[in-house]
Amino acid sequence: MWRGGACLRARRVILKKSMPETADSSPSLNVPDALRLRIDRDALSHNWRLLDEMSGAAQAGAAVKADAYGLGAELAVQVLRDAGTQQFFVAHWREIPPLLAHIPASAIAVLHGPANSAQAEYARAIGARPVINSLHQARLWQAAGGGTCALMIDTGMNRLGVEPALVTAPEIAALKPDLVLSHLASADEDVPQTAAQLSLFRAASAEFPNARRSLANSAGIALGPDYAFDLTRPGLALYGGTPRAELAGLIRQVAVPQVEVLQIRQLAAGDKVGYNAIFTAPHALKAATVAIGYADGFLRSRGPGGGLLHQGVALPIIGRVSMDMVVVDCSMADDLHEGDWLDVPFDLPRIAEASTLTQYELLTTLGRRFTRV
Ligand SMILES: *Cc1c(COP(=O)(O)O)cnc(C)c1O
């Protein structure tokens, strides 16, 4: 639902205190946009249902950290909740409040866990589930009163989690976690590390026979039932990413960025374009300047060699990507006019390969200037 009207009204109240009334504060005025992120809700629910089915007897949860990988966590949790998701994962405590309008705190697990007593108390106060990652966090959680929690076991990534040798420590035994996790470091490749992590996880999690177990991220789900346990934690693949070939052709694209054409100009042979003039027109051509730049996650590595789409036809990028703008050669698009919209290619595996960015980076660097529609 679009809540722009309500937002504007709220803003008007604040503005009134410090500023004179302006036309822009009229409650009926729509804020014009030049950058849109079209989110395909059907594709998002399709991807979750597919990953849930591929998880076999296990249930699929959803990683919605980092604003659902940049797509907008509030929209994502509503779609995922309606599709059947019951367990959501965020990284930071700060990520919880916007979600509480749509899902209960008890459905949210916080992967970073409580790093201090304020965070442990916050978790207790709202009823969110902390993921305990260390003996220090275990003590903090118990000191705050303890209760329902998850336990992350580090099985070789050496990033976050309790070492297998420490799961028998009294601090950990006292926790009584009802969910035990570990995270795969290299499930998107075919390397022996993945199977090694699986057997370490089997052994270490056996200490907690009453807890549900969870190991697989998106790539892990593609590895089959051995990796699924009771709960899987897809992120990337929900949002259109394809971390393993097994998922190719099954996962649907969820996000389509679109951008407005600001200006069209005629270039003569020898004319230069953009910062540092890295492009010189080899012949006369028509160039369109559009309203997307590296501040919107359209990083410089998506510049020359990449393109934007006009009715499915690629218009090559010329010159350097600026903060707010990029220029394309639109000589072949006779019917393109200032104010028209172009599609930004966002087939994640393909763009990742062409731009040297990962599919994760392409999603999570999408900026804040998009209107999500
Ligand atoms: C981010 C994250 C996930 C999701 O991983 P994807 O590769 O995006 O599917 C799952 N578990 C943990 C612990 C994570 O940090």
The ligand as a Gaussian input file, in Angstrom:
#p B3LYP/6-31G(d) Opt

LIG

0 1
 C       22.899000     -13.967000       5.153000
 C       22.746000     -15.244000       5.803000
 C       21.935000     -16.237000       5.250000
 C       21.350000     -16.134000       3.858000
 O       22.364000     -16.455000       2.930000
 P       22.154000     -16.448000       1.349000
 O       23.458000     -16.876000       0.809000
 O       21.823000     -15.046000       0.972000
 O       21.046000     -17.374000       1.045000
 C       21.710000     -17.371000       5.996000
 N       22.289000     -17.537000       7.212000
 C       23.102000     -16.613000       7.758000
 C       23.716000     -16.869000       9.076000
 C       23.369000     -15.451000       7.074000
 O       24.206000     -14.550000       7.599000

